[in-house]
Amino acid sequence: MAASAHGKVMKVTAPNFHDEALWRRRGSKWTCISAGPVLHWMIGKPYHEVSRYIERKGWRVIWG
């Protein structure tokens, strides 16, 4: 995951949208702390849960 001053930025690309989410480490888990309108449902969820969903959907993820 690429680092920023406040956490790590996940850029998600799908056939019908592009959006970003901000992740922060809390204890031993990465948790989404902020996201754009399409990915707003990710906020508060752990990375392992979100990554499984993204994989099933076939969305492309870039950390940066």
Secondary structure, 3 states (H helix, E strand, C coil): CCECCCCEEEEEEECCEEEEEEEEEECCEEEEEEECCCCHHHCCCEHHHHHHHHHHHCCEEEEC
